Amino acid sequence: MKQIGIQDESSDSRAPVTAAVISADPAFRDALTTILASREIGIRLAVEIDSPLTEIADPELDELRRANPGIVFLDLEENPHVGLKFAEFLVESSISSALIGAGASASPELLLSAMQAGVSEFLTKPVTHEAVVSAIERIWRKKGKKLDLTRRTPGQLLVVFGAKGGSGSTTMCANLAVELHRLTRKKVLLLDLDLELGETALLYGVEPQFSVVDLMRNFHRVDTGLLASYIERHESGVELLSAPFEPADFEAVSGDRVRRVLEFLKQHYDYIVVDAPKTFNPATTAAFREADEIYLLVTADLPSIRNLTRSLPLLRNLRGRKALEDWLRLVVNRFEPDLEIPISDIERTLSMKVYGTLRNDYSAVMTSINHGRPVVTDGKSAYAKDIRSLAAQITGVPVEKPSKSFIKGLFGSFRSNGRSPGAAPLDVGAPTESRVIADE
């Protein structure tokens, strides 16, 4: 990851910027954590002190001295008088080369007192990405240095949603992530948001020490370095942020926190594949709102098609007036040429074109699940070939044709079936209440 560099006008040498935040306000700390760790900024948050200013003692001061942060964000809202005295102490002790104050409001009197105490910039809560970047840029200009910002586009968030338990969304996610990495050689994260019974770790044959819930509970402390401790790296090169082994406490997983975690992760990965649960809980709806593309996985049976029909109005409402074809992708799993419900009927019923199909290769898929190895490692599997072609379709990276000495048919074409003109829509019945079963 590229970081902000402090660069003297006369020199090309650069040093990464570190920062400290002193605030008893968790919302302020969380916002700064996300903003500073973004791929655009990349400042490492080295120290975070959440104690009230009146309770800061030698252990916290020693931590600050060891970190020697280039910037200290100092929250003055709770006790401005004590905060300004503490700012003077930080400047006199040379603990930081720059102070940025923060508060709910900034009266002329407070701004003048803050400037006299050594505070270089002031941020009004709630802080924004633009305000933080502007404040940092002004500080370095005053110091005769310039800020090297490498702006990078956030990664793509791809959410896979199967409206019926057992539709195969977890298998699709685990294998699609591997192929996205294999085709592009970019950073890919597989994120399991099925917080009750997620099984992505099982499909990768790993036993992660931490989960996405652990990350969310400690998000206020997470920087780029700490993020790595929550990630499990698979031998394929894909990184995994798994669901907890035991069902999670949903009080720690608000929709807003999921949204901020997703924004944070998009700054660190080129592709994030999300295995969404079959329930419209706050975590799921937050992922739907943040997704660049949502892949609706359906099997050619009435329960699956009916559940997807019932889900579409909510999905449309979450995304407003944005055209469906811009972000919704319909994928038919367990495809066979002689399906009892043909592709054309599925398209007509859902009023969507099929984006692609995944062939029914039950034996290869189940063998891969039971052995904890993605099925795409089996070059002979029809399902693996279709996943590979789907990944190529998503990335725009063409699949290389194998040489004669390579496994025959390693890369298969993505299959689709045409629309049958005049076919009547399926009768999926009126919506009734039902409990959605978690995917296997």
DOROLO-943606 format. One line per field, with one value per residue (C-alpha): residue in three letters; y, x, z. Coordinates in steps of 0.5 Angstrom, whole numbers. Last residue first. Example, Ala and Ser with C-alpha at 12.3 -4.5 7.8 and 13.67 -1.06 7.14 Angstrom:
resn [ser ala]
north [-2 -9]
east [27 25]
up [14 16]
***
This chain:
resn [glu asp ala ile val arg ser glu thr pro ala gly val asp leu pro ala ala gly pro ser arg gly asn ser arg phe ser gly phe leu gly lys ile phe ser lys ser pro lys glu val pro val gly thr ile gln ala ala leu ser arg ile asp lys ala tyr ala ser lys gly asp thr val val pro arg gly his asn ile ser thr met val ala ser tyr asp asn arg leu thr gly tyr val lys met ser leu thr arg glu ile asp ser ile pro ile glu leu asp pro glu phe arg asn val val leu arg leu trp asp glu leu ala lys arg gly arg leu asn arg leu leu pro leu ser arg thr leu asn arg ile ser pro leu asp ala thr val leu leu tyr ile glu asp ala glu arg phe ala ala thr thr ala pro asn phe thr lys pro ala asp val val ile tyr asp tyr his gln lys leu phe glu leu val arg arg val arg asp gly ser val ala glu phe asp ala pro glu phe pro ala ser leu leu glu val gly ser glu his arg glu ile tyr ser ala leu leu gly thr asp val arg his phe asn arg met leu asp val val ser phe gln pro glu val gly tyr leu leu ala thr glu gly leu glu leu asp leu asp leu leu leu val lys lys arg thr leu arg his leu glu val ala leu asn ala cys met thr thr ser gly ser gly gly lys ala gly phe val val leu leu gln gly pro thr arg arg thr leu asp leu lys lys gly lys lys arg trp ile arg glu ile ala ser val val ala glu his thr val pro lys thr leu phe glu ser val gly ala gln met ala ser leu leu leu glu pro ser ala ser ala gly ala gly ile leu ala ser ser ile ser ser glu val leu phe glu ala phe lys leu gly val his pro asn glu glu leu asp leu phe val ile gly pro asn ala arg arg leu glu asp leu glu pro asp ala ile glu thr leu pro ser asp ile glu val ala leu arg ile gly ile glu arg ser ala leu ile thr thr leu ala asp arg phe ala pro asp ala ser ile val ala ala thr val pro ala arg ser asp ser ser glu asp gln ile gly ile gln lys met]
north [-50 -43 -41 -43 -37 -37 -36 -31 -31 -28 -29 -35 -37 -38 -38 -33 -35 -37 -33 -33 -38 -34 -37 -41 -39 -43 -40 -43 -48 -47 -53 -57 -61 -61 -57 -61 -58 -51 -48 -42 -36 -33 -26 -21 -17 -17 -20 -24 -27 -29 -32 -36 -39 -40 -44 -48 -50 -52 -57 -60 -62 -57 -59 -53 -49 -54 -50 -55 -56 -64 -65 -58 -60 -67 -64 -60 -65 -70 -65 -62 -58 -53 -46 -41 -33 -26 -29 -23 -20 -20 -25 -29 -28 -29 -36 -38 -37 -41 -47 -50 -57 -56 -60 -57 -57 -51 -53 -45 -40 -33 -26 -20 -14 -7 -3 -8 -6 1 6 9 7 2 0 0 -4 -10 -9 -10 -16 -21 -23 -26 -29 -33 -35 -37 -41 -44 -46 -49 -48 -45 -38 -34 -26 -23 -16 -11 -5 -7 -1 -1 -9 -10 -5 -9 -16 -13 -10 -16 -18 -26 -31 -29 -25 -28 -22 -22 -16 -14 -9 -9 -4 2 -3 -6 1 2 -5 -3 3 0 -6 -1 3 -3 -5 -11 -11 -12 -18 -23 -28 -35 -40 -41 -33 -31 -31 -25 -29 -27 -30 -32 -39 -42 -38 -32 -31 -24 -21 -20 -16 -11 -9 -7 -3 1 -2 1 4 -3 -7 -10 -10 -14 -19 -20 -21 -27 -29 -35 -38 -45 -47 -52 -47 -49 -50 -42 -40 -44 -38 -41 -34 -29 -30 -24 -28 -24 -26 -21 -21 -17 -17 -23 -21 -28 -32 -27 -27 -34 -35 -31 -34 -41 -39 -34 -40 -45 -40 -38 -46 -45 -49 -44 -40 -33 -34 -27 -26 -19 -16 -10 -7 -4 4 8 10 17 18 23 26 32 38 41 48 47 51 47 41 43 46 39 35 40 39 31 31 36 32 25 28 30 30 34 40 40 45 46 48 47 51 53 60 57 54 60 64 58 57 65 65 59 52 47 40 39 38 40 38 38 38 36 32 30 36 37 44 42 37 41 46 42 39 46 47 40 42 48 45 40 35 38 39 32 32 29 28 29 26 21 20 13 12 19 18 11 14 19 14 10 17 19 21 21 29 28 23 16 13 14 11 11 9 11 9 14 11 17 15 8 9 8 15 16 10 10 18 16 11 15 21 16 13 20 19 22 23 21 19 19 16 19 15 18 20 22 26 32 40 41 36 31 28 22 19 12 7 0]
east [-49 -53 -57 -65 -69 -75 -82 -87 -92 -91 -96 -95 -89 -93 -88 -88 -91 -86 -87 -80 -75 -69 -63 -58 -52 -45 -38 -33 -28 -21 -18 -20 -14 -9 -3 1 -3 -3 -8 -12 -11 -18 -19 -18 -25 -25 -32 -33 -26 -28 -35 -30 -26 -33 -35 -29 -29 -36 -34 -29 -23 -18 -19 -16 -22 -26 -23 -20 -23 -23 -30 -32 -27 -31 -38 -36 -33 -39 -44 -42 -48 -46 -45 -49 -48 -51 -58 -63 -68 -75 -75 -81 -78 -71 -73 -78 -72 -67 -71 -75 -75 -67 -65 -59 -56 -55 -53 -53 -56 -53 -57 -52 -55 -51 -52 -57 -62 -62 -60 -67 -66 -61 -64 -71 -69 -66 -73 -77 -72 -73 -80 -78 -71 -75 -80 -74 -71 -77 -79 -73 -68 -63 -61 -55 -56 -50 -49 -45 -41 -44 -44 -52 -52 -47 -51 -57 -53 -50 -57 -61 -64 -63 -60 -53 -48 -42 -38 -32 -28 -23 -18 -16 -14 -18 -24 -23 -24 -31 -33 -31 -35 -41 -41 -41 -47 -51 -49 -45 -43 -51 -51 -47 -44 -46 -40 -34 -34 -35 -28 -24 -20 -14 -13 -6 -8 -5 -10 -8 -12 -14 -15 -7 -7 -12 -7 -2 -6 -10 -15 -16 -23 -25 -24 -31 -32 -25 -27 -34 -30 -27 -20 -16 -18 -18 -17 -19 -21 -28 -29 -26 -32 -37 -42 -47 -49 -45 -46 -42 -36 -31 -26 -21 -17 -11 -9 -6 -11 -13 -11 -14 -21 -20 -19 -25 -29 -28 -30 -36 -39 -38 -41 -47 -49 -57 -57 -61 -65 -65 -57 -53 -46 -44 -38 -34 -29 -23 -22 -19 -12 -10 -2 -1 6 5 10 15 16 13 7 6 6 1 -4 -4 -5 -11 -14 -13 -17 -23 -24 -24 -30 -30 -36 -34 -30 -23 -18 -11 -4 -5 1 -3 -3 -7 -12 -13 -15 -19 -23 -24 -27 -32 -30 -36 -36 -29 -22 -15 -9 -2 4 11 9 12 17 16 14 9 6 5 2 -3 -5 -6 -11 -14 -15 -19 -23 -26 -30 -29 -22 -20 -13 -10 -3 1 8 8 14 12 16 14 7 7 11 6 0 4 6 -1 -8 -14 -15 -15 -21 -18 -18 -11 -10 -2 1 -5 -1 -2 -5 -8 -11 -11 -15 -12 -13 -20 -22 -18 -21 -28 -27 -24 -29 -35 -31 -30 -25 -20 -13 -11 -4 -1 5 7 12 19 21 27 27 30 30 23 23 18 13 10 3 3 3 0]
up [6 5 11 11 10 15 11 11 5 -2 -7 -12 -16 -23 -28 -34 -40 -46 -52 -55 -52 -49 -50 -45 -43 -42 -40 -44 -41 -39 -37 -43 -44 -38 -41 -46 -52 -50 -46 -48 -44 -41 -43 -37 -37 -30 -29 -35 -34 -27 -30 -35 -29 -25 -31 -32 -25 -25 -31 -27 -31 -28 -21 -17 -19 -14 -8 -3 4 3 4 0 -6 -6 -6 -12 -16 -15 -16 -23 -25 -29 -27 -32 -34 -34 -35 -37 -32 -32 -26 -29 -36 -35 -31 -36 -42 -38 -38 -32 -32 -34 -40 -42 -35 -30 -23 -21 -25 -25 -25 -25 -21 -21 -28 -31 -25 -27 -21 -19 -11 -9 -3 -6 -12 -7 -3 -9 -12 -5 -7 -14 -11 -6 -12 -16 -11 -8 -16 -18 -23 -18 -17 -15 -15 -16 -13 -17 -14 -7 -2 -1 -1 4 9 7 9 16 18 17 10 11 7 8 4 2 0 -5 -5 -11 -11 -4 1 0 -1 6 10 6 8 15 15 12 17 23 20 19 26 28 35 38 33 38 33 32 34 29 27 20 16 13 8 3 -3 -5 -7 -1 3 8 14 16 23 24 17 19 25 20 16 22 27 34 33 29 35 35 28 27 32 28 22 25 28 29 23 22 15 9 4 4 11 12 8 12 15 20 24 22 14 12 10 6 1 0 -7 -8 -16 -20 -25 -27 -21 -16 -19 -20 -13 -11 -15 -12 -5 -7 -12 -6 -1 -6 -7 -7 -1 3 -2 -4 -6 -5 -8 -6 -11 -8 -13 -10 -9 -14 -12 -11 -9 -5 -4 1 0 5 7 14 13 6 11 15 10 7 13 14 7 8 14 11 5 9 13 21 25 28 26 25 27 25 27 35 38 45 42 36 40 44 38 35 42 42 35 36 33 34 36 37 34 34 30 33 29 30 36 43 43 50 49 44 48 54 50 47 54 57 51 52 60 58 52 56 52 46 45 41 40 33 34 27 26 31 36 37 43 46 45 49 54 55 56 61 65 66 62 67 66 58 58 56 49 47 40 38 31 26 20 15 8 5 -2 0 6 13 15 14 17 23 24 23 28 33 32 34 40 43 49 44 43 36 34 27 23 17 12 10 4 1 -6 -3 -4 -3 3 2 7 4 5 4 -2 0]
***
